[in-house]
């Protein structure tokens, strides 16, 4: 089964081909945006409408060295501190 693995920007490995990232949109330009989390930032190709400052979860795939958004989930209203605690527990289990 091929599923989206939870990752941080700074922990994306060469073997990762499908993963999800949670962060804020830092910048939007044409068909790309920069997503930022506490470990870094990454450029993502996307046809979805997003705005700078939005908190989102991006389900991505990597082809060669390009990151492409398959779909985007708004995370506005999320308790960010609680999310970080749950996420760190989840990542320890992997």
C-alpha positions in Angstrom: 0.0 0.0 0.0 1.4 3.4 -1.0 0.3 6.2 1.4 1.4 9.7 2.2 4.0 9.6 5.0 4.1 12.4 7.5 7.3 14.4 7.1 8.9 17.7 8.1 10.5 19.8 5.4 14.0 19.0 6.9 13.4 15.3 7.0 12.4 14.6 3.4 14.6 11.8 2.2 15.7 10.6 -1.2 13.4 7.5 -0.8 10.3 9.6 0.0 8.0 9.7 -3.0 4.6 10.4 -1.3 4.4 12.4 1.8 2.4 15.1 3.7 3.7 18.4 5.1 2.1 20.8 7.5 3.2 24.4 7.5 2.5 28.0 6.5 2.5 29.3 3.0 5.4 31.8 2.9 5.1 33.0 -0.7 3.0 32.3 -3.8 4.2 32.7 -7.3 2.5 31.5 -10.5 2.2 27.7 -10.3 4.3 27.3 -7.1 4.4 28.3 -3.5 7.0 28.1 -0.7 5.9 26.1 2.4 7.6 26.7 5.6 7.7 24.7 8.8 10.1 24.9 11.8 12.7 22.7 10.0 12.9 24.7 6.8 11.1 25.7 3.6 10.4 24.0 0.3 9.1 25.0 -3.1 6.0 23.1 -4.2 4.4 23.0 -7.7 0.6 23.5 -7.4 -2.5 24.3 -9.4 -4.4 25.0 -6.2 -5.3 28.5 -5.0 -3.4 29.3 -1.8 -2.6 32.6 0.0 0.5 33.6 1.8 0.1 33.1 5.6 -2.3 30.2 5.3 -1.7 27.1 7.5 -2.1 24.0 5.3 -1.4 20.3 5.1 0.0 19.5 1.6 -0.2 15.9 0.3 2.8 15.7 -2.1 4.6 13.5 -4.5 8.2 13.8 -5.6 9.2 13.3 -9.2 12.9 13.7 -9.7 13.7 16.7 -7.6 10.3 18.4 -8.0 7.7 18.4 -5.3 4.1 18.4 -6.6 0.9 19.1 -4.6 -1.7 16.4 -5.1 -4.1 18.1 -2.8 -4.1 20.7 0.0 -6.1 20.7 3.2 -6.7 23.9 5.2 -5.5 23.7 8.7 -6.8 27.1 9.8 -8.3 27.0 13.3 -5.9 24.1 14.3 -4.5 24.2 17.8 -0.9 24.5 16.6 0.8 23.6 19.9 -1.4 20.5 20.3 -0.7 19.5 16.7 3.1 19.7 17.3 2.8 17.4 20.3 0.7 14.8 18.5 2.9 15.0 15.4 6.1 14.4 17.4 4.6 11.4 19.1 3.5 10.0 15.8 6.9 10.5 14.2 8.6 8.7 17.1 6.5 5.6 16.2 7.7 5.5 12.6 
